[in-house]
């Protein structure tokens, strides 16, 4: 992407209020769901496992970047990422999978601009409606219906944690692909929810043991 194209995108974010909605439409999101119609536990599960400082940073999380860098240097390979929910949204909507320095800079710039243009609730809503949950399900509405036969508002803690764990690696963590890996990932999400104060320890343990009823 040239500097001129990036500048045009930045201008669009400031002056074209429907720009993100256009990008979502291009991704063929069929059942767009407002945040108020998504269970709070689902919102908290995603924030806990993907970006626990989501409500405190401005699009990029310097603290997480430093921590991830130290961890990765210690292990000699990429063990931990530092992309925020905002960065992931930008990448999902506007970029391909290229991992170049220039593209990362562009992603950071657009993330900062996005945070100036939209509220945290709007960004989370965009994110939940655009991410891939495996098994052909794009967006939280299709995922909650496709896995549990429920609307996003009806999801309980165990179901929310299961779904929140999938986008990290949909081909691995979809329960329709590998139920064991999905359960392991669900436990990680529940531990993150407990660590960040969204649920109590007993609720976390109960959710880990709850039998999930999938529609397949």
N, C-alpha and C positions, 0 to 999 in steps of 0.2 A: 504494500500500500504506500503510495507516494504521500509526501507532506500535504500536497494540495487536496487529495482525496480525504485525508484525515481531517484537515481543516473544514472541509465541507460537511463531514459527519458531525463534527463538534457544533457547527452552526445549526445543523438540523436539530440536534438535541436541545438547543436553547430555544429555537424559534418554531419548531414544528412539533406541537404537543402530542401528535399521534404517531410519531416516528417509531417508537417501540412497538406500538400496536400493529403497525404495518409489518414490522419484522416478524411479529408473532403470527400474523395472518399468513405470511409467506411460508411459515413452518407448518401450516395446516393444522393448527390447534383447533379441534372441533368443539370441545366442551369447556370453554374458558370459564373459570370459577372465581368469583370475587373472594378476597381474603376472609371476609366475614362469614362465608359459607364453607370455610375450611376449619376443621376442628383445631382448637388452640394447641392440643397436644401434638398434632402433626406439625404445626409451625415450630413449636419448641424443639421437637425431635430433630428437624432439619437444621435449625440454628445450632443446637448443641453439638451435633456431629460434624457439621460442615464449616461453621464459622461462629464460634461461641462469643466472639466480640463484635458481632454484626451490628448491634445497636450502639456501639461506642466508637467505631472507626468511620472514616470519611470515604470509604471505597477501597482503600488498601490498608492492610494491617501491618505496620512496621514491626510491632512486637512479635507477631507470628513469623514474619520474614526472617528476623534475626534468630528466633528460636529454631526454625526449620533449617536455616543455614548451618547453625552449630550442630544440629542432629545429623544432617547429611554429611558434614565434614567428618564428624566422629565415625560414621559408618562407612565412609568412602563411597557412598552411593545415595540415590534419592530415596530416603526413607519416609520423609514427611513433606507435604506440600504446604503452601501458604496462601493459596488463592482464596479470596473472600467470596461470599455469595454474589456480590456485585460483579466481581471479575468473572466468575463462572457464567453469570447471565450475559455479560458482554461477549464472552467467547462463544457461548451457545448461539447467540443471535447474529453476530456480525463477523465471526472469523471461522477459518477452517482449523485443522489440527496442526498447522505449522508451528514449530517451536523455535523461532528465531528471536534474536535479541530485539530487533525492530518491532516485531509483532507484539512482544511482551510490553514494550514501551507504549505502543499504541493502545494495548489493552488497559494498561494502568491509567493512561490519560483519559480514555473514554469512561473508565470506571469512576474517576474523580468527577467528571462532568455529569455522569448519570446521577451521582449522589446529590449534585446541586440542582438537578432538574426534577427529581422525583423524591417522594418520601420513602422512608424505610419500609413502610407497609406496602407501598406500590411496588418497590423493588422485589420484596419477598413474594408478592402476588405474581409478578411477572415470572420470577424464577420457578415457583411451584407449578406454573402453567406451561413452562417450556422445557423442563428437564425430561430426560428419557428414563423410564422406570423398568426397562427390559420388557421382553415378551411382546413387543410391538406397541407398548403403551407410552404415549407422549402426554405429559401433563398429569396433574394429580387426580382429575376427575376420571379419566380413562383408567388410571392405575388402580384407584380405590374400587372402581366398578369391576375392572378386569380380574383383580385378585380376590376381592372379598364381596363383590356384589352390593357394595354400599356407596353412598355419597361421601365426599370428603368430610362432611360435617358429622357423619355417624361413626367415624373411625375411633377406636379406643386406643389406649396407650400401647398395647402389644402390637396392634396392627399399624399404628403410626410409626413405631420404631422399626418394624419390618420394612415398610415402604421407604422410610428415610435412609435406610442403609443401602438401598439398591443403586442409586445414581452414581456412587463412587466407582462402581464397576458392574454395570447392568448384566453383562454376559457371564459374570461370576456369581453375583449376589441375588439374582432373581430366584425366588423359591421354586419357580417352574423349571429352572435349569439345575440348580444345586441346592437342595433344601438345607443340607448341613452347613454349607458356607453361608447361606442366608441367615440361619439361626445364630451362627457365630457373630455375624455382622450386627444382627439385631441386639445381641447382648452388649456389643460395643456402644451402640446408640443409647441403650438404656443406662449403661454406666455413665455415659456423657450427660444424659439428662439428670441423673442423680447428682453427679459432680457439680453441675451448674445450677442446682437448686430448683429444677423444674418439677421433680417428683421426689418422693421419699424413698428410703432404702427398701422398705417393705413393698411399695408399689413397683419398684424396679424388679425385685425378686419374683413377685407374683406374675408380672408380665412375661418374664423369661420362661415361666412354667406354664403359661396359658396355652391351651390348645387352639391353634389357628384354623379357621374353617375357610379354605379356599374354594372358589367356585369350580375349579377343575378337579 
